[in-house]
Amino acid sequence: MPTATVATPPAHNPTAPKHVTTTDPALVKRAVKAAALGNAMEWFDFGVYSYIAATLGKVFFPSGNPTAQLLSTFGAFAAAFLVRPLGGMVFGPLGDRVGRQKVLAVTMIMMAAGTFAIGLIPSYASIGVGAPLLLLAARLVQGFSTGGEYAGASTFIAEYAPDKRRGFLGSWLEFGTLAGYIGGAGLVTLMTALLSDDALVSWGWRIPFLIAGPMGVIGLYLRLRLEETPAFTAEVEKAEKAGRTEKAGQAESDRPKVPLREMITGQWKALLLCVGLVLVFNVTDYMLLSYMPSYLTSELHYDETHGLLVVLGVMALMMIVQPFAGALTDRVGRRPVIAAGCAGFLLLSVPALLLIRQGSLAAVALGMAALGLLLVCFTAAMPSALPALFPTRVRYGSLSIGFNVSVSLFGGTTPLVVTALIGATGNMMMPAYYMMAAAVVGGIAVWFMTESAGRPLPGSEPSVEGRP
């Protein structure tokens, strides 16, 4: 079944575009489902590390100081983000050359393999310093593969979606992310409630990592069944017609490469906007979903199980709101929704954290819910806004570079930096101040970005939805 058909406008409407891509709703639905489900599995694997960080500190970084253990564990967490730009520089250009679908299958395999390997690593008590070194190696594999994941998945959905529904369909990518986080958090919460501390440290912590093996097989199957996006297919056909390949149907490996310099210097304005938008998106995302469980336990001495349950409830609330917020970006635009999120974090981060610090279950839940609903402004809009910054020819590569540089410098380091700031200053309000600073940067990026809702992706023909 073809991925799209090309229609010419009626002769009585000379102002209409020469070509319009008519998407197949069944193929669009399958593409969104596979990308979202694959992303859910990726982030189940990646998110489990955050939720079980305190236990991993005892297994791999023995120390009499719980804060030092947590810092060491989050240090290994942050290390994976340092190689993400390298993964983006490899997988992004490759996705622009051989196709989005093939690269997404490879990232799925690597992520599952890296996570599964963590579940097999002996403890520090068994092999000494080799244990944390092996943990670091597995985390680097995860980080490298993730360098091509989000940009590829968001590009895949954006290039399949019709112009007027790109926000709604793109929002399901982050719906998958939240589902993965809920799966990871729910499993850790269940184990924490059912297992003793000794059992959790001895063998229980391995369970969520070992689950990655069969999950990876499922994700790989889903992604191998996908067809290439209409936008990428059209770009290849255009290249062949323009003579950039020797003949139509030439082997993918012989397609001309897009120079890395063109992806960076040729797109520097869009890259700066991407870095700013991703900064506010990921600082607030990792603060709420990755750091807050440890903040409640380690810094506020909150009961670990109850803290995880609160975060689980917040993520469930975000999942409910997510598709509606995505549809809202199609109606009012991406810029107003992202701007509302930035303004909200700037004004409400301190009150929300003060509520959380009161310690009662109601206060913690209310403060976390407020931050979660503000975060939805980003999770709903970014999957459709970010791919629209770049033209088809360099979309995967440029977005991978900009996204991963920003995540590596600011997002993934959030737990480590905030933990260190609290340790250095003794100021328990540092998480709020950090989110406020990110909101300012995000607001500047929103000011300069161009609205993309309802418009064709750069370098692509207008896309409309066909009949089922």
C-alpha positions as CSV (number, residue, x, y, z in Angstrom):
1,M,0.0,0.0,0.0
2,P,1.5,3.4,-0.9
3,T,2.2,5.8,1.8
4,A,0.7,8.8,0.1
5,T,-0.9,9.9,-3.2
6,V,-0.2,13.2,-5.0
7,A,-3.1,15.2,-6.3
8,T,-3.1,18.3,-8.5
9,P,-5.4,21.2,-7.7
10,P,-8.4,22.0,-9.9
11,A,-7.7,24.2,-12.9
12,H,-10.1,26.9,-11.6
13,N,-7.9,27.5,-8.6
14,P,-4.5,28.7,-10.0
15,T,-3.3,29.9,-6.6
16,A,-3.5,26.4,-5.0
17,P,-0.3,24.5,-4.5
18,K,0.9,22.3,-7.5
19,H,1.0,19.2,-5.3
20,V,-0.7,18.1,-2.2
21,T,0.2,15.0,-0.2
22,T,-2.8,13.0,0.8
23,T,-2.0,10.8,3.8
24,D,-3.5,7.4,4.4
25,P,-5.2,7.5,7.8
26,A,-4.5,3.8,8.5
27,L,-0.8,4.3,7.8
28,V,-0.6,7.5,9.9
29,K,-2.3,5.7,12.8
30,R,0.2,2.8,12.5
31,A,3.2,5.1,12.3
32,V,2.1,7.1,15.4
33,K,1.4,4.0,17.3
34,A,4.7,2.4,16.5
35,A,6.7,5.5,17.2
36,A,4.9,6.2,20.5
37,L,5.1,2.6,21.7
38,G,8.7,2.3,20.8
39,N,9.4,5.6,22.6
40,A,7.5,4.2,25.6
41,M,9.8,1.2,25.7
42,E,12.9,3.4,25.3
43,W,11.8,5.6,28.2
44,F,10.8,2.7,30.4
45,D,14.3,1.5,30.1
46,F,15.8,4.9,30.6
47,G,13.5,6.1,33.3
48,V,13.8,3.1,35.6
49,Y,17.4,4.2,36.3
50,S,16.1,7.4,37.9
51,Y,13.5,5.8,40.0
52,I,15.8,3.2,41.5
53,A,18.8,5.5,41.8
54,A,19.0,5.3,45.6
55,T,19.3,1.5,45.5
56,L,21.8,1.6,42.6
57,G,23.9,3.9,44.7
58,K,24.1,1.2,47.4
59,V,24.9,-1.6,44.9
60,F,27.5,0.2,42.7
61,F,28.8,3.1,44.9
62,P,29.2,1.9,48.5
63,S,29.7,4.8,50.9
64,G,28.6,5.9,54.3
65,N,27.2,9.1,52.9
66,P,23.8,8.7,51.1
67,T,24.2,12.1,49.4
68,A,27.6,10.9,47.9
69,Q,25.9,7.7,46.7
70,L,23.2,9.7,45.0
71,L,25.6,12.0,43.4
72,S,27.7,9.1,42.1
73,T,24.6,7.4,40.7
74,F,23.3,10.6,39.0
75,G,26.9,11.2,37.8
76,A,26.6,7.9,35.8
77,F,23.1,9.1,34.7
78,A,24.5,12.3,33.4
79,A,27.5,10.6,31.7
80,A,25.1,9.0,29.2
81,F,24.0,12.5,28.2
82,L,27.5,13.5,27.3
83,V,27.6,11.0,24.5
84,R,24.1,11.8,23.2
85,P,25.4,14.5,20.8
86,L,27.8,11.9,19.3
87,G,24.8,9.6,18.8
88,G,22.9,12.4,17.3
89,M,25.8,13.3,14.9
90,V,25.9,9.6,13.8
91,F,22.2,8.6,13.7
92,G,20.8,12.0,12.6
93,P,22.7,12.4,9.3
94,L,22.2,8.6,8.7
95,G,18.5,9.1,9.0
96,D,18.6,11.8,6.4
97,R,20.5,9.5,4.1
98,V,19.1,6.0,4.4
99,G,15.7,6.8,6.0
100,R,14.1,7.4,9.3
101,Q,12.6,3.9,9.8
102,K,15.9,2.0,9.6
103,V,17.7,4.2,12.0
104,L,14.8,4.0,14.5
105,A,15.1,0.2,14.4
106,V,18.8,0.4,15.3
107,T,18.3,2.8,18.2
108,M,15.7,0.4,19.6
109,I,18.1,-2.5,19.5
110,M,21.0,-0.6,21.2
111,M,18.8,0.9,23.9
112,A,17.3,-2.5,24.9
113,A,20.7,-4.2,24.8
114,G,22.3,-1.5,27.0
115,T,19.5,-1.7,29.6
116,F,19.4,-5.5,29.6
117,A,23.2,-5.5,30.2
118,I,22.8,-3.4,33.4
119,G,20.6,-6.1,34.9
120,L,23.5,-8.6,34.5
121,I,26.3,-6.5,36.0
122,P,27.7,-7.9,39.3
123,S,27.7,-5.7,42.3
124,Y,30.6,-3.7,43.7
125,A,30.9,-6.2,46.5
126,S,31.5,-9.0,43.9
127,I,34.0,-7.5,41.5
128,G,35.0,-4.1,43.0
129,V,35.6,-1.1,40.8
130,G,34.7,-3.1,37.7
131,A,31.0,-2.9,38.6
132,P,30.6,0.9,38.3
133,L,32.8,0.9,35.2
134,L,30.5,-1.7,33.5
135,L,27.5,0.4,34.7
136,L,29.1,3.4,33.0
137,A,29.7,1.5,29.8
138,A,26.1,0.3,29.6
139,R,24.9,3.9,30.3
140,L,27.1,5.2,27.5
141,V,25.5,2.7,25.0
142,Q,22.1,3.8,26.2
143,G,23.0,7.5,25.7
144,F,24.6,7.0,22.3
145,S,21.5,5.2,21.0
146,T,19.1,7.7,22.5
147,G,20.9,10.4,20.6
148,G,19.0,9.3,17.5
149,E,15.7,8.4,19.2
150,Y,13.6,11.4,20.0
151,A,14.6,13.4,16.9
152,G,13.9,10.4,14.7
153,A,10.5,9.6,16.4
154,S,9.3,13.1,16.3
155,T,10.4,13.6,12.7
156,F,8.7,10.3,11.7
157,I,5.3,11.4,13.2
158,A,5.6,14.9,11.9
159,E,6.3,13.8,8.4
160,Y,3.4,11.4,8.4
161,A,0.9,13.7,10.0
162,P,-1.4,16.0,7.9
163,D,-0.7,19.6,8.5
164,K,-3.9,20.4,10.5
165,R,-3.5,17.5,12.9
166,R,0.3,17.5,13.5
167,G,0.0,18.8,17.0
168,F,-2.5,16.2,18.1
169,L,-0.7,13.3,16.5
170,G,2.7,14.5,17.7
171,S,1.4,14.7,21.2
172,W,1.1,10.9,21.3
173,L,4.9,10.6,21.2
174,E,5.1,12.1,24.7
175,F,2.1,10.2,25.7
176,G,4.3,7.1,25.0
177,T,7.1,8.7,27.0
178,L,4.8,9.2,30.0
179,A,3.5,5.6,29.6
180,G,7.0,4.4,29.7
181,Y,7.8,6.4,32.8
182,I,4.6,5.2,34.5
183,G,5.6,1.6,33.7
184,G,9.0,2.1,35.2
185,A,7.8,4.0,38.2
186,G,5.0,1.6,38.8
187,L,7.3,-1.4,38.8
188,V,9.8,0.3,41.1
189,T,7.0,1.3,43.4
190,L,5.6,-2.2,43.5
191,M,9.1,-3.7,44.2
192,T,9.8,-1.1,46.9
193,A,6.5,-2.0,48.6
194,L,6.8,-5.8,48.4
195,L,10.5,-6.4,48.9
196,S,12.7,-5.7,51.9
197,D,15.6,-3.3,51.5
198,D,18.1,-6.3,51.6
199,A,16.2,-8.1,48.9
200,L,16.0,-5.0,46.7
201,V,19.7,-4.4,47.0
202,S,20.6,-8.0,46.6
203,W,18.6,-9.0,43.5
204,G,15.3,-7.0,43.2
205,W,16.8,-4.0,41.4
206,R,17.8,-6.2,38.4
207,I,14.2,-7.1,37.5
208,P,13.2,-3.9,35.6
209,F,16.4,-3.9,33.6
210,L,16.1,-7.5,32.6
211,I,12.6,-6.8,31.3
212,A,14.2,-4.6,28.6
213,G,15.1,-7.7,26.6
214,P,11.6,-8.9,25.6
215,M,10.4,-5.3,25.4
216,G,13.2,-4.5,22.9
217,V,12.1,-7.3,20.7
218,I,8.5,-6.0,20.7
219,G,9.6,-2.5,19.9
220,L,11.9,-3.7,17.1
221,Y,9.0,-5.7,15.5
222,L,6.8,-2.6,15.5
223,R,9.4,-0.4,13.9
224,L,10.4,-2.9,11.2
225,R,6.8,-3.0,10.1
226,L,6.7,0.7,9.4
227,E,7.0,2.3,5.9
228,E,9.2,5.2,5.2
229,T,7.6,8.7,5.6
230,P,6.1,10.4,2.5
231,A,8.3,13.5,3.0
232,F,11.5,11.4,3.0
233,T,10.3,9.4,0.0
234,A,9.5,12.6,-1.9
235,E,12.9,14.0,-1.0
236,V,14.6,10.9,-2.4
237,E,12.6,11.1,-5.6
238,K,13.4,14.8,-6.0
239,A,17.1,14.0,-5.5
240,E,17.0,11.3,-8.2
241,K,15.2,13.6,-10.6
242,A,17.7,16.4,-10.0
243,G,20.5,14.0,-10.9
244,R,22.0,13.8,-7.4
245,T,22.1,10.1,-7.9
246,E,23.2,8.2,-11.0
247,K,19.8,6.6,-11.6
248,A,16.4,6.1,-10.1
249,G,16.3,3.3,-7.6
250,Q,20.1,3.5,-6.8
251,A,21.2,1.8,-3.6
252,E,20.6,3.8,-0.5
253,S,24.3,3.5,0.5
254,D,25.1,5.4,-2.7
255,R,22.9,8.4,-1.9
256,P,24.8,11.6,-1.5
257,K,25.6,12.6,2.0
258,V,24.4,16.0,3.4
259,P,27.6,17.6,4.8
260,L,27.6,17.9,8.6
261,R,28.6,21.5,8.2
262,E,25.4,22.2,6.2
263,M,23.4,20.7,9.1
264,I,25.0,23.1,11.6
265,T,26.2,26.3,9.9
266,G,23.4,26.2,7.3
267,Q,20.8,26.0,10.0
268,W,22.4,28.0,12.9
269,K,19.4,30.2,13.6
270,A,17.0,27.2,13.8
271,L,19.6,25.3,15.9
272,L,19.7,28.2,18.4
273,L,15.9,28.2,18.7
274,C,16.0,24.4,19.0
275,V,18.5,24.5,21.9
276,G,16.5,27.1,23.7
277,L,13.2,25.3,23.4
278,V,14.7,21.9,24.3
279,L,16.4,23.5,27.3
280,V,13.2,24.6,29.0
281,F,11.4,21.4,27.9
282,N,14.0,19.0,29.3
283,V,15.1,20.9,32.4
284,T,11.5,20.9,33.6
285,D,10.9,17.4,32.4
286,Y,13.9,15.8,34.2
287,M,13.3,18.0,37.2
288,L,9.8,16.7,37.7
289,L,10.0,13.1,36.4
290,S,13.6,12.1,37.2
291,Y,14.8,14.3,40.1
292,M,11.7,14.9,42.2
293,P,11.4,11.3,43.5
294,S,14.9,11.4,44.8
295,Y,14.4,15.0,46.1
296,L,11.4,13.9,48.1
297,T,13.3,10.9,49.6
298,S,16.8,12.2,50.1
299,E,16.3,15.9,50.7
300,L,12.9,16.0,52.4
301,H,13.1,12.6,54.0
302,Y,9.7,11.7,52.5
303,D,8.5,8.1,52.5
304,E,10.0,6.5,49.3
305,T,6.9,4.6,48.3
306,H,4.5,7.5,48.8
307,G,6.9,9.8,46.9
308,L,6.9,7.5,43.9
309,L,3.1,7.1,44.1
310,V,2.7,10.9,43.9
311,V,4.9,11.1,40.9
312,L,3.0,8.2,39.3
313,G,-0.3,10.0,39.8
314,V,1.0,13.2,38.3
315,M,2.2,11.4,35.2
316,A,-1.2,9.7,34.9
317,L,-2.8,13.2,35.1
318,M,-0.4,14.4,32.4
319,M,-1.3,11.5,30.1
320,I,-5.0,12.3,30.4
321,V,-4.5,16.0,29.4
322,Q,-1.8,15.3,26.8
323,P,-3.9,14.6,23.7
324,F,-6.2,17.5,24.4
325,A,-3.3,19.8,24.8
326,G,-1.8,18.5,21.5
327,A,-5.1,19.2,19.7
328,L,-5.1,22.7,21.3
329,T,-1.8,23.5,19.6
330,D,-3.5,22.8,16.3
331,R,-6.2,25.3,17.0
332,V,-4.4,28.2,18.8
333,G,-0.8,27.5,17.7
334,R,2.4,26.0,19.2
335,R,3.8,29.4,20.3
336,P,0.9,30.4,22.7
337,V,1.0,27.0,24.4
338,I,4.7,26.9,24.8
339,A,4.7,30.6,26.0
340,A,2.1,29.7,28.6
341,G,4.3,27.0,29.9
342,C,7.3,29.3,30.2
343,A,5.2,32.0,32.0
344,G,3.8,29.4,34.3
345,F,7.1,28.0,35.4
346,L,8.5,31.5,35.9
347,L,5.6,32.5,38.2
348,L,4.6,29.3,39.9
349,S,7.9,27.3,40.4
350,V,8.5,28.8,43.8
351,P,4.9,28.5,45.1
352,A,4.7,24.9,43.8
353,L,8.0,23.9,45.6
354,L,6.9,25.6,48.8
355,L,3.8,23.5,48.7
356,I,5.9,20.4,48.1
357,R,8.2,21.3,51.0
358,Q,5.2,21.4,53.4
359,G,5.4,17.6,53.4
360,S,1.8,16.6,53.7
361,L,0.4,14.3,51.0
362,A,-2.1,16.8,49.8
363,A,0.4,19.6,49.6
364,V,3.0,17.5,47.8
365,A,0.4,16.2,45.3
366,L,-1.0,19.7,44.6
367,G,2.5,21.2,44.0
368,M,3.6,18.3,41.8
369,A,0.3,18.4,39.8
370,A,0.8,22.1,39.1
371,L,4.3,21.5,37.7
372,G,3.0,18.5,35.8
373,L,0.2,20.5,34.1
374,L,2.7,23.2,33.2
375,L,5.0,20.6,31.7
376,V,2.2,19.4,29.4
377,C,2.5,22.7,27.6
378,F,5.9,21.5,26.4
379,T,5.2,17.8,26.0
380,A,2.1,18.5,23.9
381,A,3.7,21.1,21.6
382,M,7.4,20.2,21.2
383,P,7.0,17.0,19.1
384,S,5.4,19.0,16.3
385,A,7.2,22.3,16.9
386,L,10.8,21.1,16.8
387,P,10.7,19.2,13.5
388,A,9.1,22.2,11.8
389,L,12.2,24.2,12.5
390,F,14.2,22.4,9.8
391,P,13.7,21.4,6.1
392,T,13.3,17.8,5.1
393,R,16.7,17.3,3.6
394,V,18.5,18.0,7.0
395,R,15.6,17.6,9.4
396,Y,16.7,14.4,11.2
397,G,20.3,15.4,11.4
398,S,19.9,19.0,12.4
399,L,17.2,18.3,15.0
400,S,19.3,15.4,16.4
401,I,22.3,17.7,16.9
402,G,20.4,20.6,18.4
403,F,18.2,18.5,20.6
404,N,21.0,16.4,22.0
405,V,23.4,19.2,22.6
406,S,20.8,21.0,24.7
407,V,19.7,17.9,26.5
408,S,23.3,16.9,27.3
409,L,24.3,20.3,28.6
410,F,21.1,21.2,30.5
411,G,18.5,18.5,30.7
412,G,20.3,15.3,31.6
413,T,22.6,17.1,34.0
414,T,19.6,18.6,35.9
415,P,19.6,16.0,38.7
416,L,23.3,16.2,39.2
417,V,23.5,20.0,39.1
418,V,20.6,20.6,41.4
419,T,21.8,18.0,43.9
420,A,25.2,19.6,43.9
421,L,23.8,23.2,44.3
422,I,21.7,22.1,47.3
423,G,24.7,20.5,48.8
424,A,26.9,23.6,48.3
425,T,24.4,26.2,49.3
426,G,22.0,24.4,51.7
427,N,19.2,26.1,49.8
428,M,16.3,23.7,49.3
429,M,14.6,26.0,46.8
430,M,17.3,25.5,44.1
431,P,15.0,23.3,42.0
432,A,12.5,26.2,41.7
433,Y,15.2,28.7,40.8
434,Y,16.6,26.4,38.2
435,M,13.3,25.9,36.5
436,M,12.7,29.7,36.5
437,A,16.0,30.3,34.8
438,A,15.1,27.7,32.1
439,A,11.7,29.3,31.6
440,V,13.4,32.7,30.8
441,V,15.5,31.0,28.1
442,G,12.5,29.2,26.7
443,G,10.5,32.4,26.6
444,I,13.2,34.1,24.5
445,A,13.2,31.2,22.1
446,V,9.4,31.4,21.8
447,W,9.6,35.1,21.0
448,F,11.8,34.4,18.0
449,M,10.3,31.2,16.6
450,T,7.8,31.2,13.7
451,E,4.4,29.7,14.1
452,S,4.1,26.3,12.4
453,A,0.6,25.1,13.3
454,G,-1.5,24.2,10.2
455,R,1.4,24.8,7.8
456,P,3.4,22.5,5.7
457,L,6.8,21.4,7.0
458,P,9.7,23.3,5.5
459,G,10.7,21.6,2.3
460,S,7.5,19.6,2.0
461,E,4.3,19.9,0.1
462,P,1.1,20.6,1.9
463,S,-0.3,17.5,3.6
464,V,-4.0,16.7,4.0
465,E,-5.8,13.7,5.5
466,G,-7.4,11.3,3.1
467,R,-10.6,9.4,3.7
468,P,-10.4,6.2,5.8
